[in-house]
Amino acid sequence: MRPTGDLDNVDYAKIITTADAVLHVQFTQVGLFSPRSSVNYLPRVNTYGTLFVKGRTDYLYDQQVYYGVDATSSALWSIPSDPKFAYTSFEAVLSNIDEVQNAFQIGTRAIGKRIAEQVHEAIK
């Protein structure tokens, strides 16, 4: 359990809003990562989304969505990155910084779309 003052410890019941529901999306990890199984630096954008509805103790949506290095192609929580965003060295990362930024933008958009689709399915 997280300490009371921790920004990640959200008490949804205490959120003051006129909305009936709150979608809380957290970015848990963002960066480039070189796993032991690869010689490349690969993008990583990991998120966690929770849809809280006033008056309910359970969540209508509570899911992780991963883009890039932690993704597998067969899971709903998974969005693999384009292989062109694999960099063979740190120097390759630095010399392609605009492309690296593009990889993160693509990943963030893909995660937003996936979460929107999953929330839509969850509230049907």
C-alpha positions in Angstrom: 0.0 0.0 0.0 1.3 3.5 -0.9 1.7 6.1 1.8 -1.2 8.7 2.1 0.9 11.6 0.7 2.0 9.6 -2.4 0.7 11.2 -5.6 0.0 7.7 -6.9 -2.2 6.9 -4.0 -5.5 8.3 -5.3 -8.7 8.0 -3.3 -11.2 8.3 -6.1 -14.1 8.7 -3.7 -12.7 12.0 -2.5 -12.3 13.6 -5.9 -14.4 16.7 -6.2 -16.1 16.8 -9.6 -19.5 17.2 -11.2 -18.6 14.3 -13.6 -20.2 10.9 -13.0 -17.0 9.1 -13.8 -13.2 9.8 -13.8 -10.7 8.1 -16.1 -7.3 8.1 -14.4 -4.4 7.3 -16.8 -1.0 7.0 -15.3 2.3 6.6 -17.3 4.2 4.1 -15.2 7.3 3.9 -17.4 8.6 5.9 -20.4 11.9 5.7 -22.0 14.2 3.6 -24.1 15.2 0.2 -22.8 17.7 -2.4 -24.0 16.6 -5.8 -22.6 19.0 -8.7 -22.1 17.3 -10.5 -25.0 18.2 -7.7 -27.5 21.2 -5.6 -28.5 18.8 -2.7 -29.5 17.4 0.2 -27.5 13.6 0.0 -27.9 10.8 2.4 -26.9 8.8 1.7 -23.7 5.6 3.5 -22.8 3.7 1.7 -20.1 0.4 3.0 -18.7 -2.3 2.0 -16.2 -5.9 3.2 -16.6 -8.7 3.1 -14.1 -12.3 4.2 -14.7 -14.0 5.2 -11.4 -17.7 5.8 -11.3 -19.3 7.7 -8.4 -21.2 5.4 -6.0 -19.5 2.2 -7.1 -16.8 0.4 -5.2 -15.5 -1.5 -8.2 -14.0 0.0 -11.4 -15.6 -0.3 -14.8 -12.1 -0.3 -16.3 -8.8 -1.2 -14.7 -6.1 -2.2 -17.2 -2.5 -1.8 -18.1 -1.5 -1.0 -21.7 2.1 -1.4 -22.9 3.7 0.0 -26.0 7.1 -1.1 -27.3 9.6 -3.3 -25.5 7.2 -4.9 -23.0 4.5 -5.6 -25.5 3.6 -8.9 -27.1 1.6 -9.0 -30.3 -1.2 -11.3 -29.0 -2.5 -9.5 -25.9 -5.1 -6.7 -25.7 -2.9 -4.8 -23.3 -0.1 -4.9 -25.8 1.0 -2.6 -28.6 4.3 -3.6 -30.3 6.4 -0.7 -31.7 7.5 -0.5 -35.3 10.8 -2.3 -35.8 12.2 0.9 -37.3 12.3 2.3 -33.7 15.0 -0.2 -32.7 18.4 1.5 -32.2 21.6 -0.4 -32.2 23.6 2.0 -29.9 23.2 5.0 -27.7 24.9 7.0 -30.5 22.2 5.8 -32.9 19.6 7.1 -30.4 21.2 10.5 -30.2 21.6 10.9 -33.9 17.9 10.0 -34.5 16.4 12.0 -31.6 13.5 13.3 -33.8 12.6 9.8 -34.8 12.8 8.7 -31.1 10.4 11.5 -30.2 8.1 10.3 -33.0 8.2 6.8 -31.6 6.9 8.1 -28.3 4.2 10.2 -29.9 3.0 7.2 -31.9 3.0 5.1 -28.8 1.1 7.6 -26.8 -1.6 8.0 -29.5 -1.9 4.2 -29.8 -2.3 3.8 -26.1 -4.9 6.6 -26.0 -6.9 4.9 -28.8 -6.6 1.4 -27.2 -7.7 2.7 -23.8 -10.7 4.6 -25.4 -11.7 1.4 -27.2 -11.4 -0.7 -24.0 -13.3 1.8 -21.9 -16.1 1.9 -24.6 -16.3 -1.9 -24.4 -16.3 -1.9 -20.6 -19.3 0.5 -20.3 -21.5 -1.2 -22.9 
